[in-house]
Amino acid sequence: MPPFISRKTFLRRLAGSLALALGPAAALAQVFPAKPVTLVVPFVAGSPTDIVARAFASEFSLALNTPVLVDNKPGANQTIAGSYVSRAAPDGYTLFFANLPAVVAPSLRASLPYQGVGDFAPVSDVLTIGFMLVTAPNVPATTLKEFVALLKADPSKYSYGSSGISTPIHLMAEMFNKELGVKTLHVPYKGANQVQLDLMSDRVTYAFLPTGTMDYVRAGKLKAFGLAASQRDPAYPELPTMEESGMPGFKATVNFVLVGPKKTPGDVLAKLNAAANKVVGSDAFYGKVKPVGGVELSRPATTAQVGAHIAAEEARWNALIKRADIQLE
C-alpha cells in the first residue's frame, strides 16, 4: 500500500508532471530569453548589411536584456544564411537578418529548405536603404531627363553593372529599364566595388549604388541623377529623389527584415517583436546607421504586418523577374 501523500505534495508533483508533459516549448516561453540570441547575417563583415546588423544587435541586446551576437554566413545570394536559420531550432535564439529583395534561382529552390523569406516566422521590419542612379563621369547628360533621353535614343550603346544575377542592384536596374521601355547590356560583377571602379573608368554606363559613393560624385569621378527613395538623404541634400527628377513613384530600396525559423512559438515572437520595435523607433539606432546613407527607419509593426510586408515585396520582385524575363540560372 503506497505511503500517505499530503494534498499539497500531490498537487506539486502533478504540476511538475504536467510541465514535463507540455515539453520544453512551454518552459522556454516562460523564461525567454535565457541565453544569447544570434543574428545570422548573409553578407561579409564590414558590408552595409553587417554594419546595420551590428548596430541593431547592440540596441536589441539592451531591449531584450540578453547578449545578441552577429554571425556572418555570406554567399549564394543569402541562401547559405537562410538555409542555416531555417534548420535551426524554432526557439527564438537564431534569427535571420535578411535583405529584400532576396531572390534565388528556380534551380536552387528544389534543394533549399525554404522558398523565400516569407517561409520564415516574421519578427520585425528594421529599415530601408535607398539606392541612387549613378553613371560614368563622361556620360553626356547633366540631368535624369537628359540621361533617359540618351537611353531611349539608342539603348544598344549603353550598359549597366550589377553585383551578380538576381542581386538587388541587378533587379533595380532592370526595374528602371522596364519603366523606360529600354533594353541595355547587363554586365554582372562579383561585387558592388568592382561596379563602381568600372563606372569611374567608363567601362559601364550606369548602376544603382548606395549613397556612400556620393563622395566620388562630389569629386567628379561619378555622376548621380537621383536617389530612388521616398525622401532625400539629409547627409547629401543636393541629391534629389528620382521622383523629384521626373520619375514619379520610382523606388529602388533594400528592405532589412528580421525573421526566425518556422514554428517559433507565438509568445516568443511577441517578445522579439516588442524588443525590435523599441530599437527601430529609437534615436540611438538611427544615429548608428545614418552614416550608411539613404536610411529610412521602419515604423514599429506587428508580426502580422511584417509578414504582409515581406509577402508584398517578394511578389513585387518576382513579378519583375517574370516581366523582364530575367534568367536566374
Secondary structure, DSSP 4 states (H G I P E B T S, - for coil): -PPP--HHHHHHHHHHHHHHHH-HHHHHHHH--SS-EEEEESS-TTSHHHHHHHHHHHHHHHHHTS-EEEEE---GGGHHHHHHHHTS-SSSSEEEEEEE-----HHHHTTSS-SSGGGSEEEEEEEEEEEEEEE-TT-S-SSHHHHHHHHHH-GGG-EEEESSTTSHHHHHHHHHHHHHT---EEEE-SSHHHHHHHHHTTSS-EEEEEGGGHHHHHTTSSEEEEE-SSS--TT-TTS-BTTTTT-TT---EEEEEEEE-TT--HHHHHHHHHHHHHHHT-HHHHHHHGGGSSEEEPPP--HHHHHHHHHHHHHHHHHHHHHHT----
